[in-house]
């Protein structure tokens, strides 16, 4: 059994790396993590939007709240 992981340091460690953010209603955003704040808002650069697993659009810079 693994110990619980604090998400804030984990997410801060992913800054500058490629990530995928999946929203609870099914949309996914893939891009490079620029920053995360204390409310878990995430800023992504060079991002793409995927709907039902298919590429929907190239968005560039986005803020996921």
Secondary structure, DSSP 8 states (H G I E B T S, - for coil): ------HHHHHHHTTTSEEEEE-TTS-EEEEEEEEE-TT--EEEEEEEEEETTEEEEEEEEEEE-
